[in-house]
C-alpha cells in the first residue's frame, strides 16, 4: 500500500486517472439512487436539449436524461466487465497453475489447448462461441471469458514454474504434503 501511495504521489497522471475512475465508479454505483429521472421515461417536449442545470448532459431524441441513462447503463456494463474478467481469471489461473506445477503431459495438453485458443482472433472466437452456446447474456459473457482465460493461464503458468523451484516448495514436497495443498497453499498464494 505504501508503494502505491508513493507511486501515485510521484505520478500525477496516474493519480488523475485513479480519481477519474473512482468518480465514474461512484457515479455508476450511487447515481441511480440520487437522480430525479428514470432512464426510460419519455419527455418529448424536452428532446435534444443541450446541457442545462436540469439535465447536466442534455437529453436524447426522446427527451430522456442522458446522464441518468449513462449511470443506469454503466451499472450493467461494470457488472458484465467485472464478471467476465473474474471468470477468465479463475479459469486461467487454475489451469495455468496446474500446468506449471504438475508439468509433463498435463502441462503439454493444457498449454496446447491454450495455444489453440490463442491462435484464433479473440473477437471471432468469442462470436463463434456465443453463437454455439446460444443467445443469452450469460453465454456471451462465458464466451468472452473463455477467450480471455488463455492470457491469464500463460502468466499463471510462468509464475507457477518460477515459484515451484523455491526452497519452501521443495521442503513441502519432501515433507510429503498433498499436491493440492502445495498448489493452493504455496504456489497459488506466492505466485500472485
C-alpha positions in Angstrom: 0.0 0.0 0.0 2.9 2.3 0.8 4.5 1.7 -2.6 1.2 2.5 -4.3 0.9 5.8 -2.4 4.5 6.7 -3.3 3.8 5.8 -7.0 0.7 8.0 -7.0 2.5 10.8 -5.3 5.2 10.8 -7.9 3.0 10.2 -11.0 0.4 12.9 -11.3 -1.2 11.4 -14.4 -1.8 8.1 -12.7 -3.4 9.9 -9.8 -5.7 11.8 -12.1 -6.6 8.5 -13.8 -7.4 6.8 -10.5 -9.5 9.7 -9.3 -11.4 9.8 -12.6 -12.0 6.0 -12.3 -13.2 6.3 -8.7 -15.5 9.2 -9.7 -17.0 7.2 -12.5 -17.5 4.1 -10.4 -19.0 6.2 -7.6 -21.4 7.8 -10.1 -22.4 4.5 -11.6 -22.8 2.9 -8.1 -24.8 5.6 -6.2 -26.0 7.7 -9.1 -29.3 5.9 -9.9 -30.4 6.5 -6.3 -29.9 10.2 -6.4 -31.1 11.1 -9.9 -34.6 12.5 -10.1 -35.2 10.9 -13.6 -35.8 7.4 -14.8 -33.8 6.1 -17.7 -36.9 5.1 -19.7 -39.4 7.9 -19.2 -40.1 9.9 -22.4 -40.3 13.6 -22.3 -41.0 14.7 -25.9 -41.3 18.4 -25.0 -37.6 18.4 -24.0 -36.0 16.3 -26.7 -32.4 17.0 -27.9 -31.8 19.7 -25.3 -28.2 20.7 -24.6 -26.7 20.6 -21.2 -28.6 22.6 -18.6 -28.9 22.6 -14.8 -31.8 20.3 -15.0 -30.1 17.9 -17.5 -26.3 18.1 -17.0 -25.6 16.2 -20.2 -28.7 17.1 -22.1 -31.5 14.9 -23.4 -31.7 12.4 -26.2 -34.1 12.2 -29.2 -36.9 11.1 -26.9 -36.3 13.6 -24.1 -34.6 11.1 -21.7 -31.9 12.4 -19.5 -28.5 11.3 -20.9 -26.7 11.3 -17.5 -29.3 9.1 -16.0 -29.1 6.7 -18.8 -25.3 6.6 -18.6 -25.5 5.9 -14.8 -28.0 3.1 -15.2 -26.3 1.6 -18.3 -22.9 1.9 -16.5 -24.1 -0.4 -13.7 -24.8 -3.2 -16.2 -21.6 -2.6 -18.1 -19.5 -2.6 -15.0 -21.1 -5.8 -13.7 -20.6 -7.6 -17.0 -17.0 -6.4 -17.3 -16.0 -7.4 -13.8 -17.9 -10.7 -14.1 -16.1 -11.6 -17.4 -12.7 -10.8 -16.0 -13.3 -12.6 -12.8 -14.4 -15.8 -14.6 -11.5 -15.6 -17.0 -9.1 -15.0 -14.1 -10.4 -18.1 -12.2 -10.3 -20.4 -15.2 -7.0 -19.1 -16.5 -5.2 -19.1 -13.1 -6.4 -22.6 -12.1 -5.4 -24.2 -15.4 -2.1 -22.2 -15.6 -1.1 -23.0 -12.1 -2.0 -26.7 -12.6 0.1 -26.8 -15.8 3.1 -25.1 -14.3 3.1 -27.1 -11.1 2.5 -30.6 -12.5 4.5 -30.3 -15.7 4.8 -33.3 -18.0 1.9 -34.4 -20.1 -0.6 -32.4 -18.1 1.4 -29.2 -18.9 1.7 -30.1 -22.6 -2.1 -30.8 -23.0 -3.2 -27.7 -21.2 -0.7 -25.4 -22.9 -1.6 -26.8 -26.4 -5.2 -26.0 -25.7 -4.2 -22.5 -24.6 -2.1 -22.1 -27.8 -5.0 -23.3 -29.9 -7.4 -20.8 -28.4 -4.8 -18.0 -28.8 -4.4 -19.0 -32.5 -7.8 -17.6 -33.3 -8.6 -13.9 -33.3 -10.3 -13.2 -29.9 -13.3 -11.4 -31.3 -14.0 -14.0 -34.0 -13.7 -16.8 -31.4 -15.9 -15.0 -28.9 -18.6 -14.6 -31.6 -18.4 -18.2 -32.6 -18.6 -19.4 -29.0 -21.5 -17.2 -28.2 -23.3 -18.5 -31.3 -22.6 -22.1 -30.3 -23.7 -21.6 -26.7 -27.0 -19.9 -27.7 -28.3 -16.3 -27.4 -28.2 -15.1 -23.8 -26.1 -12.6 -21.8 -24.6 -15.3 -19.6 -23.5 -17.3 -22.7 -21.9 -14.2 -24.3 -20.1 -13.4 -21.0 -18.8 -17.0 -20.8 -17.6 -16.9 -24.5 -15.7 -13.7 -23.8 -14.2 -15.1 -20.6 -13.0 -18.2 -22.5 -11.2 -16.1 -25.0 -9.5 -14.0 -22.2 -8.6 -17.0 -20.0 -5.5 -18.1 -22.0 -3.6 -14.9 -21.2 -4.2 -15.5 -17.5 -3.2 -19.1 -17.9 0.2 -18.2 -19.5 1.0 -15.8 -16.8 -0.1 -18.2 -14.0 2.0 -21.0 -15.6 5.1 -18.9 -15.7 4.6 -17.8 -12.1 4.0 -21.5 -11.0 7.2 -22.5 -12.8 9.2 -19.9 -11.0 7.7 -20.5 -7.6 7.8 -24.3 -7.7 11.6 -24.3 -7.6 11.8 -22.2 -4.4 13.1 -23.9 -1.3 9.9 -23.7 0.7 8.0 -25.6 -2.1 10.8 -28.2 -2.3 10.6 -28.6 1.5 6.8 -29.1 1.3 7.3 -31.8 -1.4 10.0 -33.5 0.7 7.7 -33.5 3.7 5.1 -35.4 1.7 2.3 -32.8 1.7 -0.5 -33.5 -0.7 -0.1 -31.8 -4.2 -3.4 -29.9 -3.8 -2.2 -28.3 -0.6 1.2 -27.4 -2.1 -0.5 -26.0 -5.2 -3.0 -23.8 -3.3 -1.1 -23.1 -0.1 2.3 -22.3 -1.5 2.3 -21.9 -5.3 -1.0 -20.0 -5.7 -0.5 -17.7 -2.7 3.1 -16.9 -3.5 2.6 -16.7 -7.3 0.1 -13.8 -7.1 
